[in-house]
Amino acid sequence: MTIDNAYKVKWGILSTGWIAHQFATDLAHASNGIAYAVGSRNQESADEFAKNHGIPVAHATYEDLVNDPEVDAVYIGTPHPFHKDNALLALRAGKAVLCEKPFTVNSGELEEIVAYAREHKLFLMEAMWSRYIPANVKVREWVDAERIGDVRMVKADLGFRTEWNPESRLLNPALGGGALLDVGIYPISFASMIFGPHPEKVASTVHMGETGVDEHFSLLLSYGDGKSASLNGGVRLNMLQEAYVFGTEGYIVVKGSFVNPKSAELYVGGELVETFEDDRGSIGYAFEAEEVGRCLQAGLTESPVLTLDESVAILKLLDQVRAEWGLVYPGE
C-alpha cells in the first residue's frame, strides 16, 4: 500500500481497552492519520469508545472492523496472547497493521505473522512507541555521531508495584502475565536500539510469584568487545525508570522514564554539554502512528527504525530467557 503525501491514514482501532484509549487520544496529535473506526466484541462497547473519542464508525466485531473498506491501517491493542490471531485477521483483510508490544507471546507466533505479511507485501510493525519518542531519537543521533565515543554499557530499568490481583493481565499466566513480556521488553528493546538484538551471552535472575509468572528479574547481556547491558524489570516492585548509555568519552542520561521521556542529557568528560527538552503536549503514541504513515507514503512494508527481523530477534531472546526460567504459558 502506498498513500499520497497529503492523505491522512484512516485508522481502525481493534480493542477498547486502556491502551487503545491512549492511542486513540493521541491520534489527534498525529499529522498524517485520524481515528476513523473502532472494533469491539459488542456494539455497546464500540459505541461508547467511539463517542468518547469522536470516532465516526463503531463496529460490533473485529471482523467488521478489518473488513471496513475505508480503514487503511489497524492498531491492535488487545492483550498479547490474542495478538497473533488479531494481526492475522487484519492482514488477511489486506490492512496495514500496528500491533502492541510484545508483538506476540513467543517468536514462533511472530514468525508466522511476519511470513504472511511479507508474502502478501503488507505493512506490519510492532508498536514499540518508545523507539519513536523524540528524546530517544536524539539518543540515537548522539550515539551515531559518536558524541560519547565508543559505547560500552547500557543500563535500563522499568518497574512498578501493581496491586495484587491473580486474575489481572499482569499476573495471570493465561493472559501472558509477568514482568518480562510486559515491562521487560522495554529495556531489552532499548539495549537492542544501541547494540542490536543479538547478544553473545545472556545471564539472568528471576523471582517467580505465587501465580507462576515472573514478578521481577535482572538480565545481563554481553555483546562482545567489552559491550554489555544491565537490564531490570518488575511488576510488583517500584523501580527507577531512567536509562543510561555509557561510552569511552562520555555518557547519556534519559531522564524520567526512558519509555516516554521528555528530556535527555549528554555528558562529555564528566560535564553536561547538551540537553534535549521535549515540550510536546501529546502523550507520545502519535509518533509511532506517524511512522506508520511515513512508511505507507514511501511504499514500505516495515519500518527501518524497528525492523521485523529485530522484533523477531528480541522475542527469540525473551523465549531463551523464559526457557531458562521454566516459564511456559498455557497453549505454548
PyMOL commands that set and color helices and strands:
alter all, ss='L'
color gray80, all
select helices_A, chain A and resi 18-29+43-53+62-66+80-92+107-119+129-132+134-144+173-175+179-195+286-297+308-325
alter helices_A, ss='H'
color red, helices_A
select strands_A, chain A and resi 9-14+33-39+57-59+73-76+96-100+124-127+151-159+201-208+214-224+227-234+243-247+250-254+263-268+271-277
alter strands_A, ss='S'
color yellow, strands_A
deselect
rebuild
show_as cartoon
